[in-house]
Amino acid sequence: MLADYHVHSEFSDDSVYPMEDVVKDGIRMGLDEICFTDHVDYGVKADWDSGEEIIYREGDPLANVDYPRYVDQIQRLRSIYGDRIAIKLGLEFGVQTHTIPQFEDLFGRYPFDFIILSVHQVENKEFWTQDFQKGRSQKEYNEKYYEEMLYLVNHYTNYSVLGHMDLIVRYDEMGIYPFPKVKPLIEEILKKVIKDGKGIEINTSSHRYGLQDSTPSRDILKLYHELGGRIITIGSDSHKPEHLGTYIGEAKALLKSLGFDSFCTYKEMQPVFHRL
C-alpha cells in the first residue's frame, strides 16, 4: 500500500497545483491512495461565501477552500479515476482556541474521510512571519504553542490525526528547543490523542525544509509509541508536483525502526491499518 495523506491543490491559498494533475501524477507514480487535505484557517482567512472581504497577497487570495467546488471536483475525479486510485475527501483544519465553533460547523456539512488537526497560528499570529514569536522568549513561544495544542485536543475531537506536531521547530530562529523541557506538555497531548482514538502523522516535508530531524521528531515518535500510540499516517504535505509522494518509503523505514508495525489510511473517519 502506497498512500499520501497530506496533499494540497489549487484549492489551498498557497498552491496552484491543479487537483486533476495531482491525481494523474499520483497514478503515474504508483500511489494506491491519495487524500486531499487543503487548508482551512479560520481567524486569518475567510470563507468565499462569508460576506467578508477577501484579502489578496501578491495576487493570491487569502481564503479558505471553496467547499462546494472542492467536494464536487473530488466526486468528479473519483468517477473518472476511481478504478486506478482511491481518492479521499479530507481537509487540514488550522484550528485555534477561538475558532473551534467554526470548525464544528464545517465538519458537520460534508462526508469527510479524514481531517488533519494542525496548529498554524496562535492568537491569529503566524509562525512563518515570526509574528507569534515576536516579544516572547524561546521558552515562552514553544510552551505556548504546545499549550494551544493541548487545549485543542481537550476541546475538539472531530479530527483524525495531529499534523506536523512540532511545526514550531521549522520556524524557530533560535534553534532546536530541548525536548525534555516540553516533554511533559507533549506527553499530555499524546495521552489525550490516544485515549480519544486519534493519531498523529509523519510529515515528510522535513526533507525539503532541510530539517535535521523528522517531523515530528524521533523523540515525539518514540514517546507516542511508548505510550501505546498506533494510529499514524504518512503525508508529503505536497503543494507542487515535485513534492507529491516524496520520502514515503523513508518514513515507513523510520517508523519500522522505532517499533511501529503498521500505518493508517482512512475511510469515513475510521482508520484502516496496513502492515509496514
C-alpha atoms as an extended CHARMM CRD file, in Angstrom:
* protein
*
       276  EXT
         1         1  MET       CA              0.0000000000        0.0000000000        0.0000000000  PROA      1               0.0000000000
         2         2  LEU       CA              1.4070000000        3.3650000000       -1.0950000000  PROA      2               0.0000000000
         3         3  ALA       CA             -0.6070000000        6.3440000000        0.1030000000  PROA      3               0.0000000000
         4         4  ASP       CA             -0.0440000000       10.0750000000        0.5040000000  PROA      4               0.0000000000
         5         5  TYR       CA             -2.2590000000       11.5200000000        3.2250000000  PROA      5               0.0000000000
         6         6  HSD       CA             -1.2940000000       15.1900000000        3.2240000000  PROA      6               0.0000000000
         7         7  VAL       CA             -1.8520000000       16.7070000000       -0.2030000000  PROA      7               0.0000000000
         8         8  HSD       CA             -2.6440000000       20.2820000000       -1.2470000000  PROA      8               0.0000000000
         9         9  SER       CA             -4.0450000000       21.5360000000       -4.5260000000  PROA      9               0.0000000000
        10        10  GLU       CA             -5.2870000000       24.6790000000       -6.2360000000  PROA      10              0.0000000000
        11        11  PHE       CA             -7.9780000000       24.8560000000       -3.5400000000  PROA      11              0.0000000000
        12        12  SER       CA             -5.3640000000       25.8910000000       -0.9650000000  PROA      12              0.0000000000
        13        13  ASP       CA             -4.3670000000       29.5440000000       -0.9210000000  PROA      13              0.0000000000
        14        14  ASP       CA             -0.6690000000       28.5780000000       -1.0780000000  PROA      14              0.0000000000
        15        15  SER       CA             -0.8310000000       26.1740000000       -4.0430000000  PROA      15              0.0000000000
        16        16  VAL       CA             -1.6650000000       26.3310000000       -7.7460000000  PROA      16              0.0000000000
        17        17  TYR       CA             -1.3380000000       22.5580000000       -8.3400000000  PROA      17              0.0000000000
        18        18  PRO       CA             -4.4650000000       21.5340000000      -10.3170000000  PROA      18              0.0000000000
        19        19  MET       CA             -6.3560000000       18.8160000000       -8.4730000000  PROA      19              0.0000000000
        20        20  GLU       CA             -6.7270000000       16.6550000000      -11.5810000000  PROA      20              0.0000000000
        21        21  ASP       CA             -2.9760000000       16.8840000000      -12.2030000000  PROA      21              0.0000000000
        22        22  VAL       CA             -2.3670000000       15.7180000000       -8.6410000000  PROA      22              0.0000000000
        23        23  VAL       CA             -4.4810000000       12.6350000000       -9.3120000000  PROA      23              0.0000000000
        24        24  LYS       CA             -2.8050000000       11.9180000000      -12.6550000000  PROA      24              0.0000000000
        25        25  ASP       CA              0.6390000000       12.3300000000      -11.0960000000  PROA      25              0.0000000000
        26        26  GLY       CA             -0.3340000000       10.0530000000       -8.2350000000  PROA      26              0.0000000000
        27        27  ILE       CA             -1.4120000000        7.3390000000      -10.6630000000  PROA      27              0.0000000000
        28        28  ARG       CA              1.7750000000        7.7420000000      -12.6680000000  PROA      28              0.0000000000
        29        29  MET       CA              3.9840000000        7.2870000000       -9.5820000000  PROA      29              0.0000000000
        30        30  GLY       CA              2.0480000000        4.2370000000       -8.4130000000  PROA      30              0.0000000000
        31        31  LEU       CA              0.1210000000        5.6380000000       -5.4680000000  PROA      31              0.0000000000
        32        32  ASP       CA             -2.7370000000        3.3900000000       -4.3890000000  PROA      32              0.0000000000
        33        33  GLU       CA             -4.4750000000        6.1060000000       -2.4160000000  PROA      33              0.0000000000
        34        34  ILE       CA             -4.4170000000        9.8650000000       -2.0520000000  PROA      34              0.0000000000
        35        35  CYS       CA             -6.1760000000       12.1790000000        0.3630000000  PROA      35              0.0000000000
        36        36  PHE       CA             -6.6960000000       15.8440000000       -0.4160000000  PROA      36              0.0000000000
        37        37  THR       CA             -6.2130000000       17.9590000000        2.7060000000  PROA      37              0.0000000000
        38        38  ASP       CA             -6.4980000000       21.5500000000        1.5600000000  PROA      38              0.0000000000
        39        39  HSD       CA             -6.1850000000       24.4220000000        4.0160000000  PROA      39              0.0000000000
        40        40  VAL       CA             -8.8430000000       25.9310000000        6.2500000000  PROA      40              0.0000000000
        41        41  ASP       CA             -7.5570000000       28.5560000000        8.6780000000  PROA      41              0.0000000000
        42        42  TYR       CA            -10.3760000000       30.4480000000       10.3430000000  PROA      42              0.0000000000
        43        43  GLY       CA             -9.2170000000       33.5580000000       12.1390000000  PROA      43              0.0000000000
        44        44  VAL       CA             -6.7440000000       34.5830000000        9.4470000000  PROA      44              0.0000000000
        45        45  LYS       CA             -8.6750000000       33.5710000000        6.3050000000  PROA      45              0.0000000000
        46        46  ALA       CA            -12.2960000000       33.9980000000        5.2800000000  PROA      46              0.0000000000
        47        47  ASP       CA            -14.6830000000       31.6320000000        3.5180000000  PROA      47              0.0000000000
        48        48  TRP       CA            -15.5710000000       32.6000000000       -0.0260000000  PROA      48              0.0000000000
        49        49  ASP       CA            -19.2650000000       32.8870000000        0.8660000000  PROA      49              0.0000000000
        50        50  SER       CA            -18.7490000000       34.5640000000        4.2510000000  PROA      50              0.0000000000
        51        51  GLY       CA            -19.6030000000       38.0530000000        3.0780000000  PROA      51              0.0000000000
        52        52  GLU       CA            -16.2280000000       39.2360000000        4.3460000000  PROA      52              0.0000000000
        53        53  GLU       CA            -13.8050000000       40.9940000000        2.0340000000  PROA      53              0.0000000000
        54        54  ILE       CA            -11.2560000000       38.5700000000        0.5860000000  PROA      54              0.0000000000
        55        55  ILE       CA             -7.7470000000       39.9050000000        1.1230000000  PROA      55              0.0000000000
        56        56  TYR       CA             -5.1790000000       39.3200000000       -1.6110000000  PROA      56              0.0000000000
        57        57  ARG       CA             -1.4400000000       38.8880000000       -1.0760000000  PROA      57              0.0000000000
        58        58  GLU       CA              0.7480000000       39.1850000000       -4.1670000000  PROA      58              0.0000000000
        59        59  GLY       CA             -2.2900000000       38.4680000000       -6.3290000000  PROA      59              0.0000000000
        60        60  ASP       CA             -3.3340000000       35.3370000000       -4.4410000000  PROA      60              0.0000000000
        61        61  PRO       CA             -6.4880000000       35.2590000000       -2.2920000000  PROA      61              0.0000000000
        62        62  LEU       CA             -6.1260000000       34.6350000000        1.4320000000  PROA      62              0.0000000000
        63        63  ALA       CA             -9.2150000000       32.4630000000        1.6010000000  PROA      63              0.0000000000
        64        64  ASN       CA            -10.2860000000       29.0590000000        2.7870000000  PROA      64              0.0000000000
        65        65  VAL       CA            -11.3290000000       26.2170000000        0.4950000000  PROA      65              0.0000000000
        66        66  ASP       CA            -14.3150000000       26.8290000000       -1.7690000000  PROA      66              0.0000000000
        67        67  TYR       CA            -16.0880000000       23.8460000000       -0.2160000000  PROA      67              0.0000000000
        68        68  PRO       CA            -18.9020000000       23.1020000000       -2.7310000000  PROA      68              0.0000000000
        69        69  ARG       CA            -16.4950000000       23.2460000000       -5.6880000000  PROA      69              0.0000000000
        70        70  TYR       CA            -13.9150000000       21.2080000000       -3.7620000000  PROA      70              0.0000000000
        71        71  VAL       CA            -16.3180000000       18.3840000000       -2.9260000000  PROA      71              0.0000000000
        72        72  ASP       CA            -17.8020000000       18.3750000000       -6.4340000000  PROA      72              0.0000000000
        73        73  GLN       CA            -14.3370000000       18.1640000000       -8.0010000000  PROA      73              0.0000000000
        74        74  ILE       CA            -13.3030000000       15.2370000000       -5.7970000000  PROA      74              0.0000000000
        75        75  GLN       CA            -16.5050000000       13.4080000000       -6.6770000000  PROA      75              0.0000000000
        76        76  ARG       CA            -15.8980000000       14.0890000000      -10.3840000000  PROA      76              0.0000000000
        77        77  LEU       CA            -12.3280000000       12.8060000000      -10.1930000000  PROA      77              0.0000000000
        78        78  ARG       CA            -13.4810000000        9.6840000000       -8.3560000000  PROA      78              0.0000000000
        79        79  SER       CA            -15.8690000000        8.9300000000      -11.2240000000  PROA      79              0.0000000000
        80        80  ILE       CA            -13.0590000000        9.2660000000      -13.7750000000  PROA      80              0.0000000000
        81        81  TYR       CA            -10.0430000000        7.7850000000      -11.9770000000  PROA      81              0.0000000000
        82        82  GLY       CA            -11.5280000000        5.8000000000       -9.1090000000  PROA      82              0.0000000000
        83        83  ASP       CA            -10.6640000000        2.4500000000      -10.6890000000  PROA      83              0.0000000000
        84        84  ARG       CA             -6.9640000000        3.4080000000      -10.6930000000  PROA      84              0.0000000000
        85        85  ILE       CA             -6.5100000000        5.2820000000       -7.4250000000  PROA      85              0.0000000000
        86        86  ALA       CA             -8.5920000000        5.7710000000       -4.2750000000  PROA      86              0.0000000000
        87        87  ILE       CA             -9.3130000000        9.4780000000       -3.7660000000  PROA      87              0.0000000000
        88        88  LYS       CA            -10.2970000000       10.5040000000       -0.2440000000  PROA      88              0.0000000000
        89        89  LEU       CA            -12.0340000000       13.6650000000        0.9330000000  PROA      89              0.0000000000
        90        90  GLY       CA            -10.1200000000       15.4720000000        3.6300000000  PROA      90              0.0000000000
        91        91  LEU       CA             -9.1720000000       18.9190000000        4.8680000000  PROA      91              0.0000000000
        92        92  GLU       CA             -6.4180000000       20.3610000000        7.0100000000  PROA      92              0.0000000000
        93        93  PHE       CA             -8.0440000000       22.2610000000        9.8560000000  PROA      93              0.0000000000
        94        94  GLY       CA             -5.7500000000       25.0100000000       11.1660000000  PROA      94              0.0000000000
        95        95  VAL       CA             -7.6310000000       25.3340000000       14.4400000000  PROA      95              0.0000000000
        96        96  GLN       CA             -7.2050000000       27.9630000000       17.1530000000  PROA      96              0.0000000000
        97        97  THR       CA             -8.9340000000       28.0390000000       20.5230000000  PROA      97              0.0000000000
        98        98  HSD       CA            -11.3360000000       30.7940000000       19.4080000000  PROA      98              0.0000000000
        99        99  THR       CA            -12.1900000000       29.1910000000       16.0390000000  PROA      99              0.0000000000
       100       100  ILE       CA            -13.4040000000       25.8050000000       17.3180000000  PROA      100             0.0000000000
       101       101  PRO       CA            -17.1280000000       26.6200000000       16.7230000000  PROA      101             0.0000000000
       102       102  GLN       CA            -16.4920000000       27.3910000000       13.0430000000  PROA      102             0.0000000000
       103       103  PHE       CA            -14.7380000000       24.0530000000       12.5580000000  PROA      103             0.0000000000
       104       104  GLU       CA            -17.5040000000       22.1860000000       14.3770000000  PROA      104             0.0000000000
       105       105  ASP       CA            -19.9750000000       23.6710000000       11.9020000000  PROA      105             0.0000000000
       106       106  LEU       CA            -17.8230000000       22.9090000000        8.8580000000  PROA      106             0.0000000000
       107       107  PHE       CA            -17.1870000000       19.3180000000        9.8900000000  PROA      107             0.0000000000
       108       108  GLY       CA            -20.9200000000       18.6140000000       10.0060000000  PROA      108             0.0000000000
       109       109  ARG       CA            -21.5150000000       19.8130000000        6.4580000000  PROA      109             0.0000000000
       110       110  TYR       CA            -19.6460000000       17.2250000000        4.3700000000  PROA      110             0.0000000000
       111       111  PRO       CA            -18.9040000000       13.4500000000        4.4330000000  PROA      111             0.0000000000
       112       112  PHE       CA            -15.2110000000       13.6330000000        5.2520000000  PROA      112             0.0000000000
       113       113  ASP       CA            -12.8840000000       10.6520000000        5.2220000000  PROA      113             0.0000000000
       114       114  PHE       CA            -10.0440000000       12.3300000000        7.0680000000  PROA      114             0.0000000000
       115       115  ILE       CA             -9.2250000000       15.5310000000        8.9380000000  PROA      115             0.0000000000
       116       116  ILE       CA             -5.7770000000       16.8010000000        9.9190000000  PROA      116             0.0000000000
       117       117  LEU       CA             -5.7790000000       18.9860000000       13.0190000000  PROA      117             0.0000000000
       118       118  SER       CA             -2.8950000000       21.4450000000       12.7710000000  PROA      118             0.0000000000
       119       119  VAL       CA             -1.7700000000       24.4530000000       14.7640000000  PROA      119             0.0000000000
       120       120  HSD       CA             -0.7340000000       27.0150000000       12.1450000000  PROA      120             0.0000000000
       121       121  GLN       CA             -1.3930000000       30.1750000000       14.1360000000  PROA      121             0.0000000000
       122       122  VAL       CA             -1.9420000000       31.2160000000       17.7350000000  PROA      122             0.0000000000
       123       123  GLU       CA             -3.8850000000       34.4010000000       18.5450000000  PROA      123             0.0000000000
       124       124  ASN       CA             -4.1770000000       34.8890000000       14.7620000000  PROA      124             0.0000000000
       125       125  LYS       CA             -0.4040000000       35.3060000000       14.6720000000  PROA      125             0.0000000000
       126       126  GLU       CA              1.5960000000       33.3580000000       12.0890000000  PROA      126             0.0000000000
       127       127  PHE       CA              4.7520000000       31.3910000000       12.8700000000  PROA      127             0.0000000000
       128       128  TRP       CA              6.4130000000       31.7620000000        9.4760000000  PROA      128             0.0000000000
       129       129  THR       CA              6.3350000000       35.5850000000        9.7110000000  PROA      129             0.0000000000
       130       130  GLN       CA              7.6850000000       35.4500000000       13.3030000000  PROA      130             0.0000000000
       131       131  ASP       CA              4.6400000000       37.4410000000       14.4920000000  PROA      131             0.0000000000
       132       132  PHE       CA              3.8520000000       34.7760000000       17.0810000000  PROA      132             0.0000000000
       133       133  GLN       CA              7.4260000000       34.5200000000       18.3350000000  PROA      133             0.0000000000
       134       134  LYS       CA              7.9740000000       38.2930000000       18.4930000000  PROA      134             0.0000000000
       135       135  GLY       CA              8.2570000000       39.6140000000       22.0390000000  PROA      135             0.0000000000
       136       136  ARG       CA              8.4330000000       36.1160000000       23.5360000000  PROA      136             0.0000000000
       137       137  SER       CA             11.3950000000       34.1050000000       24.7210000000  PROA      137             0.0000000000
       138       138  GLN       CA             12.1030000000       30.7500000000       23.0870000000  PROA      138             0.0000000000
       139       139  LYS       CA             10.7130000000       29.0610000000       26.1870000000  PROA      139             0.0000000000
       140       140  GLU       CA              7.5400000000       31.1520000000       26.0860000000  PROA      140             0.0000000000
       141       141  TYR       CA              6.6450000000       30.6130000000       22.4400000000  PROA      141             0.0000000000
       142       142  ASN       CA              7.4510000000       26.8980000000       22.4860000000  PROA      142             0.0000000000
       143       143  GLU       CA              5.3910000000       26.2930000000       25.6050000000  PROA      143             0.0000000000
       144       144  LYS       CA              2.5060000000       28.4330000000       24.3520000000  PROA      144             0.0000000000
       145       145  TYR       CA              2.4540000000       26.5150000000       21.0730000000  PROA      145             0.0000000000
       146       146  TYR       CA              2.0210000000       23.1780000000       22.8660000000  PROA      146             0.0000000000
       147       147  GLU       CA             -0.4060000000       24.6600000000       25.4020000000  PROA      147             0.0000000000
       148       148  GLU       CA             -2.5900000000       25.7250000000       22.4750000000  PROA      148             0.0000000000
       149       149  MET       CA             -2.4340000000       22.1990000000       21.0490000000  PROA      149             0.0000000000
       150       150  LEU       CA             -3.2940000000       20.6810000000       24.4330000000  PROA      150             0.0000000000
       151       151  TYR       CA             -6.3290000000       22.9300000000       24.7550000000  PROA      151             0.0000000000
       152       152  LEU       CA             -7.4770000000       21.9490000000       21.2660000000  PROA      152             0.0000000000
       153       153  VAL       CA             -7.2670000000       18.1770000000       21.7980000000  PROA      153             0.0000000000
       154       154  ASN       CA             -9.1510000000       18.6270000000       25.0650000000  PROA      154             0.0000000000
       155       155  HSD       CA            -11.9470000000       20.6560000000       23.4600000000  PROA      155             0.0000000000
       156       156  TYR       CA            -12.1850000000       19.4540000000       19.8570000000  PROA      156             0.0000000000
       157       157  THR       CA            -12.4890000000       15.8400000000       18.6980000000  PROA      157             0.0000000000
       158       158  ASN       CA            -13.6710000000       15.9270000000       15.0680000000  PROA      158             0.0000000000
       159       159  TYR       CA            -10.2770000000       15.1460000000       13.6100000000  PROA      159             0.0000000000
       160       160  SER       CA             -8.2230000000       12.1030000000       12.6130000000  PROA      160             0.0000000000
       161       161  VAL       CA             -4.5690000000       12.9520000000       13.2890000000  PROA      161             0.0000000000
       162       162  LEU       CA             -2.4090000000       15.8160000000       14.5370000000  PROA      162             0.0000000000
       163       163  GLY       CA             -0.4730000000       17.3220000000       11.6350000000  PROA      163             0.0000000000
       164       164  HSD       CA              3.2750000000       18.1120000000       11.7270000000  PROA      164             0.0000000000
       165       165  MET       CA              3.0420000000       18.1080000000       15.5020000000  PROA      165             0.0000000000
       166       166  ASP       CA              6.2450000000       20.0650000000       16.1760000000  PROA      166             0.0000000000
       167       167  LEU       CA              5.7300000000       22.5930000000       13.3630000000  PROA      167             0.0000000000
       168       168  ILE       CA              7.1290000000       25.3660000000       15.5630000000  PROA      168             0.0000000000
       169       169  VAL       CA             10.5990000000       23.8290000000       15.0500000000  PROA      169             0.0000000000
       170       170  ARG       CA             10.5060000000       24.7880000000       11.3720000000  PROA      170             0.0000000000
       171       171  TYR       CA             10.1860000000       28.4660000000       12.2460000000  PROA      171             0.0000000000
       172       172  ASP       CA             12.2950000000       28.6470000000       15.4040000000  PROA      172             0.0000000000
       173       173  GLU       CA             15.1370000000       31.0340000000       14.5890000000  PROA      173             0.0000000000
       174       174  MET       CA             16.7190000000       30.3150000000       17.9820000000  PROA      174             0.0000000000
       175       175  GLY       CA             17.4160000000       26.6880000000       17.0520000000  PROA      175             0.0000000000
       176       176  ILE       CA             16.0500000000       23.4530000000       18.4650000000  PROA      176             0.0000000000
       177       177  TYR       CA             14.4020000000       23.9090000000       21.8570000000  PROA      177             0.0000000000
       178       178  PRO       CA             15.3780000000       20.9940000000       24.1460000000  PROA      178             0.0000000000
       179       179  PHE       CA             12.8020000000       18.1960000000       24.0220000000  PROA      179             0.0000000000
       180       180  PRO       CA             12.9140000000       17.4510000000       27.7990000000  PROA      180             0.0000000000
       181       181  LYS       CA             11.6290000000       20.9670000000       28.5080000000  PROA      181             0.0000000000
       182       182  VAL       CA              8.4160000000       20.4500000000       26.5180000000  PROA      182             0.0000000000
       183       183  LYS       CA              8.1030000000       16.6950000000       27.0120000000  PROA      183             0.0000000000
       184       184  PRO       CA              5.5240000000       16.9710000000       29.8470000000  PROA      184             0.0000000000
       185       185  LEU       CA              3.2020000000       19.0100000000       27.6160000000  PROA      185             0.0000000000
       186       186  ILE       CA              3.7320000000       16.7360000000       24.6180000000  PROA      186             0.0000000000
       187       187  GLU       CA              3.1230000000       13.6490000000       26.7430000000  PROA      187             0.0000000000
       188       188  GLU       CA             -0.1550000000       15.0950000000       27.9930000000  PROA      188             0.0000000000
       189       189  ILE       CA             -1.2230000000       15.8500000000       24.4210000000  PROA      189             0.0000000000
       190       190  LEU       CA             -0.3440000000       12.3630000000       23.1900000000  PROA      190             0.0000000000
       191       191  LYS       CA             -2.1310000000       10.6320000000       26.0620000000  PROA      191             0.0000000000
       192       192  LYS       CA             -5.3100000000       12.5120000000       25.1890000000  PROA      192             0.0000000000
       193       193  VAL       CA             -4.9030000000       11.7620000000       21.4730000000  PROA      193             0.0000000000
       194       194  ILE       CA             -4.5160000000        8.0440000000       22.2050000000  PROA      194             0.0000000000
       195       195  LYS       CA             -7.3990000000        8.0000000000       24.6840000000  PROA      195             0.0000000000
       196       196  ASP       CA             -9.7050000000        9.5670000000       22.0800000000  PROA      196             0.0000000000
       197       197  GLY       CA             -8.7490000000        7.0730000000       19.3660000000  PROA      197             0.0000000000
       198       198  LYS       CA             -6.9470000000        9.6810000000       17.2920000000  PROA      198             0.0000000000
       199       199  GLY       CA             -3.4550000000        9.6220000000       15.8060000000  PROA      199             0.0000000000
       200       200  ILE       CA             -0.5480000000       11.6490000000       14.5280000000  PROA      200             0.0000000000
       201       201  GLU       CA              1.1030000000       11.9740000000       11.1380000000  PROA      201             0.0000000000
       202       202  ILE       CA              4.6800000000       11.7230000000        9.9980000000  PROA      202             0.0000000000
       203       203  ASN       CA              5.1490000000       14.6100000000        7.5790000000  PROA      203             0.0000000000
       204       204  THR       CA              7.8990000000       14.0630000000        5.0300000000  PROA      204             0.0000000000
       205       205  SER       CA              8.3070000000       17.7750000000        4.2410000000  PROA      205             0.0000000000
       206       206  SER       CA             11.1140000000       17.7910000000        6.8240000000  PROA      206             0.0000000000
       207       207  HSD       CA             13.3980000000       16.7160000000        3.9710000000  PROA      207             0.0000000000
       208       208  ARG       CA             12.6470000000       19.6590000000        1.6970000000  PROA      208             0.0000000000
       209       209  TYR       CA             12.8340000000       22.1310000000        4.5870000000  PROA      209             0.0000000000
       210       210  GLY       CA             16.2960000000       20.8320000000        5.4050000000  PROA      210             0.0000000000
       211       211  LEU       CA             15.4460000000       19.9100000000        8.9960000000  PROA      211             0.0000000000
       212       212  GLN       CA             17.8920000000       17.7490000000       10.9230000000  PROA      212             0.0000000000
       213       213  ASP       CA             15.1370000000       15.5170000000       12.2960000000  PROA      213             0.0000000000
       214       214  SER       CA             11.8550000000       14.0370000000       11.1510000000  PROA      214             0.0000000000
       215       215  THR       CA              8.5310000000       15.8720000000       11.5700000000  PROA      215             0.0000000000
       216       216  PRO       CA              7.5140000000       15.2030000000       14.2530000000  PROA      216             0.0000000000
       217       217  SER       CA             10.8820000000       14.4500000000       15.7950000000  PROA      217             0.0000000000
       218       218  ARG       CA             12.0840000000       10.9590000000       16.5950000000  PROA      218             0.0000000000
       219       219  ASP       CA             11.6800000000       11.8430000000       20.2800000000  PROA      219             0.0000000000
       220       220  ILE       CA              7.9710000000       12.5180000000       19.7620000000  PROA      220             0.0000000000
       221       221  LEU       CA              7.5060000000        9.4060000000       17.6160000000  PROA      221             0.0000000000
       222       222  LYS       CA              9.2610000000        7.2600000000       20.2500000000  PROA      222             0.0000000000
       223       223  LEU       CA              7.1550000000        8.7390000000       23.0340000000  PROA      223             0.0000000000
       224       224  TYR       CA              3.9500000000        8.1550000000       21.0700000000  PROA      224             0.0000000000
       225       225  HSD       CA              4.9030000000        4.5180000000       20.5500000000  PROA      225             0.0000000000
       226       226  GLU       CA              5.9020000000        4.0510000000       24.2070000000  PROA      226             0.0000000000
       227       227  LEU       CA              2.5480000000        5.4570000000       25.3290000000  PROA      227             0.0000000000
       228       228  GLY       CA              0.7290000000        2.9200000000       23.1460000000  PROA      228             0.0000000000
       229       229  GLY       CA              0.0370000000        5.0740000000       20.1120000000  PROA      229             0.0000000000
       230       230  ARG       CA             -0.5490000000        3.0680000000       16.9440000000  PROA      230             0.0000000000
       231       231  ILE       CA             -2.5420000000        5.3050000000       14.6020000000  PROA      231             0.0000000000
       232       232  ILE       CA             -0.1290000000        7.0910000000       12.2860000000  PROA      232             0.0000000000
       233       233  THR       CA             -0.4490000000        8.3840000000        8.7360000000  PROA      233             0.0000000000
       234       234  ILE       CA              2.2240000000        9.3870000000        6.2280000000  PROA      234             0.0000000000
       235       235  GLY       CA              1.9550000000       12.5500000000        4.1500000000  PROA      235             0.0000000000
       236       236  SER       CA              4.1910000000       14.6290000000        1.9250000000  PROA      236             0.0000000000
       237       237  ASP       CA              2.4470000000       17.9570000000        2.6300000000  PROA      237             0.0000000000
       238       238  SER       CA              2.7710000000       18.4810000000       -1.1010000000  PROA      238             0.0000000000
       239       239  HSD       CA              1.9720000000       21.8130000000       -2.7390000000  PROA      239             0.0000000000
       240       240  LYS       CA              3.8090000000       21.2130000000       -6.0320000000  PROA      240             0.0000000000
       241       241  PRO       CA              4.3350000000       18.2460000000       -8.3890000000  PROA      241             0.0000000000
       242       242  GLU       CA              7.8730000000       17.6980000000       -7.1220000000  PROA      242             0.0000000000
       243       243  HSD       CA              6.5860000000       17.2740000000       -3.5530000000  PROA      243             0.0000000000
       244       244  LEU       CA              3.9330000000       14.6220000000       -4.1640000000  PROA      244             0.0000000000
       245       245  GLY       CA              4.6500000000       11.1820000000       -2.7170000000  PROA      245             0.0000000000
       246       246  THR       CA              8.1990000000       12.0470000000       -1.7090000000  PROA      246             0.0000000000
       247       247  TYR       CA             10.0990000000       10.1800000000        1.0290000000  PROA      247             0.0000000000
       248       248  ILE       CA              7.1940000000        7.8760000000        1.9020000000  PROA      248             0.0000000000
       249       249  GLY       CA              9.4900000000        4.8450000000        1.7850000000  PROA      249             0.0000000000
       250       250  GLU       CA             11.9430000000        6.5570000000        4.1240000000  PROA      250             0.0000000000
       251       251  ALA       CA              9.1130000000        7.4020000000        6.5330000000  PROA      251             0.0000000000
       252       252  LYS       CA              7.9900000000        3.7720000000        6.5850000000  PROA      252             0.0000000000
       253       253  ALA       CA             11.5380000000        2.6270000000        7.3120000000  PROA      253             0.0000000000
       254       254  LEU       CA             11.8550000000        5.1220000000       10.1510000000  PROA      254             0.0000000000
       255       255  LEU       CA              8.5780000000        4.0210000000       11.7110000000  PROA      255             0.0000000000
       256       256  LYS       CA              9.6020000000        0.3940000000       11.4930000000  PROA      256             0.0000000000
       257       257  SER       CA             12.9560000000        1.1490000000       13.1480000000  PROA      257             0.0000000000
       258       258  LEU       CA             11.1010000000        2.7800000000       16.0490000000  PROA      258             0.0000000000
       259       259  GLY       CA              8.9190000000       -0.2610000000       16.6470000000  PROA      259             0.0000000000
       260       260  PHE       CA              5.7800000000        0.5570000000       14.6660000000  PROA      260             0.0000000000
       261       261  ASP       CA              4.3710000000       -2.3440000000       12.6680000000  PROA      261             0.0000000000
       262       262  SER       CA              1.6710000000       -0.5230000000       10.7090000000  PROA      262             0.0000000000
       263       263  PHE       CA              0.4960000000        2.7940000000        9.2870000000  PROA      263             0.0000000000
       264       264  CYS       CA             -3.0100000000        4.0070000000        8.5090000000  PROA      264             0.0000000000
       265       265  THR       CA             -5.2230000000        5.2650000000        5.7600000000  PROA      265             0.0000000000
       266       266  TYR       CA             -8.7860000000        6.3970000000        6.4600000000  PROA      266             0.0000000000
       267       267  LYS       CA            -12.3130000000        5.7460000000        5.2770000000  PROA      267             0.0000000000
       268       268  GLU       CA            -15.2680000000        7.7240000000        6.6020000000  PROA      268             0.0000000000
       269       269  MET       CA            -13.1700000000        8.9910000000        9.5360000000  PROA      269             0.0000000000
       270       270  GLN       CA            -12.1420000000        5.4790000000       10.5810000000  PROA      270             0.0000000000
       271       271  PRO       CA             -8.5240000000        4.2730000000       10.4570000000  PROA      271             0.0000000000
       272       272  VAL       CA             -7.5730000000        1.3630000000        8.2120000000  PROA      272             0.0000000000
       273       273  PHE       CA             -4.3290000000       -0.3540000000        9.2520000000  PROA      273             0.0000000000
       274       274  HSD       CA             -1.6650000000       -1.5760000000        6.8040000000  PROA      274             0.0000000000
       275       275  ARG       CA              1.4620000000       -3.5010000000        7.7030000000  PROA      275             0.0000000000
       276       276  LEU       CA              4.7330000000       -1.6890000000        7.1890000000  PROA      276             0.0000000000
